[in-house]
Amino acid sequence: MYEENDTYEFGIIRWLLASLLVFSDKERIVYINGPIIDDTTSIVVLQLISLAKDRQSKPVHLLINSPGETVSAGLVIYDTINSPGEIVSAGLVIYDTIQSIPIPVATLCLGQAGSMASLLTVGTLGQRRALPNSCIMIHQPFGGFLGQASDIAIHAKEILKVRDCLYAIHTKHTHQPVHRIEQFMERNIFMSGSAK
């Protein structure tokens, strides 16, 4: 019988094997399937950096099917992609990675790109796609904090800084004015991949 920890480790091993099957230098495909968490981020960042090493002008294809999760991991992947998914760490890592690699990144939303994952769909201009029945959801970051009133105030200021950072990133990539981004991200907003 598997104990709870064994099942978790088996799940990670299965995910790693599936990831290795999809990831290939020849096809230049990286696939995010599931939440943007630290483990996912580590693998995606390593794949992107590995593909950037050969400095080909041929794009990397980032396929996304994720409900989102942590903001910081997503941003690191993003920043790596664009150089010459709420916990605030995992999502930003991916975003930052996308921004820093010197090769084009073509993004394709399969199924869903929610929360932090929606930010990862902002690959190279002109190479951003979503399948017709896919769903992209954006919203402002959220969090809950316990502790002394002064600690809660510190965390509230930090989450507002993260929110402003996300507004700025969406403004940069959509070319929409910040007030419009603020309006869209006030609550959950769902967008279809179809042009209807």
C-alpha positions in Angstrom: 0.0 0.0 0.0 1.1 3.6 -0.7 1.1 6.0 2.2 0.1 9.5 1.5 3.7 10.8 1.0 4.4 7.9 -1.4 1.4 8.8 -3.5 2.6 12.4 -3.7 6.1 11.4 -4.7 4.6 9.0 -7.3 2.6 11.8 -8.7 5.7 14.1 -9.0 7.6 11.3 -10.7 4.7 10.7 -13.1 4.5 14.4 -13.9 8.3 14.6 -14.5 8.2 11.7 -16.9 5.3 13.2 -18.8 7.1 16.5 -18.9 10.3 14.9 -20.3 8.2 13.2 -23.0 6.8 16.5 -24.1 10.0 18.6 -23.7 12.4 18.1 -26.5 15.2 20.1 -27.9 14.1 19.3 -31.5 10.5 20.3 -31.2 11.2 23.2 -28.7 8.0 22.5 -26.7 7.5 23.2 -23.0 4.1 22.2 -21.5 2.6 23.6 -18.3 -0.2 21.3 -17.1 -1.6 22.0 -13.7 -1.1 24.7 -11.0 1.9 27.1 -11.1 3.7 26.0 -8.0 7.4 25.9 -7.0 8.0 22.4 -8.4 6.4 23.2 -11.8 8.4 26.5 -11.9 11.7 24.8 -11.4 11.2 22.4 -14.3 9.8 25.0 -16.7 12.6 27.5 -16.0 15.2 24.8 -16.5 13.6 23.8 -19.8 13.4 27.4 -21.1 17.0 28.2 -20.1 18.1 24.9 -21.8 16.3 25.8 -25.0 17.7 29.4 -24.9 21.3 28.1 -24.8 21.4 27.2 -28.5 20.4 30.8 -29.4 18.3 29.7 -32.3 15.8 32.2 -33.7 13.3 29.4 -33.9 10.7 30.0 -31.1 10.0 27.9 -28.0 6.4 26.8 -27.9 4.9 27.2 -24.4 1.7 25.3 -24.0 -0.4 26.3 -21.0 -3.3 24.5 -19.3 -3.3 25.8 -15.8 -5.6 27.3 -13.2 -2.8 29.5 -12.0 -1.7 29.6 -8.4 1.4 31.5 -7.3 2.3 34.8 -8.8 6.0 34.7 -8.2 6.8 31.4 -10.0 4.9 32.6 -13.1 6.7 35.9 -13.3 10.1 34.2 -13.3 9.2 32.1 -16.3 7.8 35.2 -18.1 10.9 37.3 -17.5 13.2 34.6 -18.9 11.2 34.4 -22.2 11.2 38.2 -22.9 14.8 39.4 -22.8 16.9 41.0 -25.8 -1.0 31.7 -11.2 -2.2 33.3 -4.8 1.2 33.0 -3.3 3.4 35.7 -4.8 6.5 33.6 -5.6 6.1 30.8 -8.1 4.3 32.8 -10.9 6.6 35.7 -11.0 9.6 33.3 -11.4 8.2 32.0 -14.7 7.4 35.5 -16.0 10.9 36.7 -15.2 12.4 33.8 -17.0 10.4 34.4 -20.2 11.5 38.0 -20.1 15.2 37.2 -19.9 15.8 34.6 -22.6 16.9 35.9 -26.0 14.6 33.8 -28.1 11.0 34.2 -29.2 8.3 32.4 -27.1 5.1 31.4 -28.8 2.3 30.7 -26.3 -0.8 28.6 -26.7 -3.6 28.3 -24.1 -5.1 24.8 -24.1 -8.1 24.5 -21.8 -7.5 27.2 -19.3 -5.0 29.9 -18.3 -6.3 31.3 -15.0 -5.0 33.7 -12.5 -1.2 33.7 -12.7 -1.2 31.4 -15.7 -3.0 34.1 -17.7 0.1 36.2 -17.5 2.2 33.5 -19.0 0.2 33.8 -22.2 2.0 37.1 -23.0 4.8 35.5 -25.1 6.2 37.2 -28.1 3.9 39.6 -29.8 2.2 38.0 -32.8 2.8 34.5 -31.4 0.1 34.5 -28.7 -2.7 32.1 -29.3 -5.7 30.4 -27.5 -7.7 27.5 -28.7 -11.3 28.4 -29.5 -12.8 26.6 -26.5 -10.1 27.7 -24.0 -10.7 30.1 -21.2 -8.4 32.8 -19.9 -9.3 34.3 -16.5 -7.7 37.4 -14.9 -8.2 39.0 -11.4 -6.2 40.9 -8.9 -4.1 38.9 -6.4 -5.6 37.8 -3.1 -4.3 36.6 0.2 -5.1 36.1 3.8 -2.8 37.0 6.7 -2.9 36.3 10.4 -0.9 38.0 13.1 -0.5 41.3 14.8 -2.2 44.3 13.3 1.1 45.9 12.3 2.1 42.6 10.5 -1.2 42.5 8.7 -0.7 46.1 7.6 2.7 45.2 6.2 1.3 42.3 4.2 -1.6 44.5 2.9 0.9 47.0 1.6 2.9 44.3 -0.1 -0.1 42.7 -1.8 -1.1 46.1 -3.1 2.5 46.5 -4.6 2.1 43.1 -6.3 -1.3 44.1 -7.6 0.2 47.3 -9.1 3.1 45.2 -10.6 0.5 42.9 -12.3 -1.4 45.9 -13.6 1.8 47.3 -15.1 2.6 44.0 -16.8 -0.8 43.6 -18.3 -0.8 47.2 -19.4 2.6 46.7 -21.1 1.5 43.6 -23.0 -2.1 44.6 -23.9 -1.4 48.2 -24.7 -4.5 49.1 -22.7 -4.5 52.1 -20.3 -3.9 51.1 -16.7 -7.4 52.3 -15.6 -8.9 49.8 -18.0 -6.7 47.0 -16.7 -7.7 48.0 -13.1 -11.4 47.8 -14.1 -11.0 44.4 -15.7 -9.0 42.9 -12.8 -11.3 44.2 -10.1 -13.2 40.9 -10.1 -12.7 37.5 -11.9 -13.1 38.0 -15.6 -13.3 35.1 -18.0 -12.4 35.5 -21.6 -12.9 32.9 -24.4 -10.3 31.8 -26.9 -12.8 32.4 -29.7 -13.1 35.8 -31.4 -16.8 36.0 -30.8 
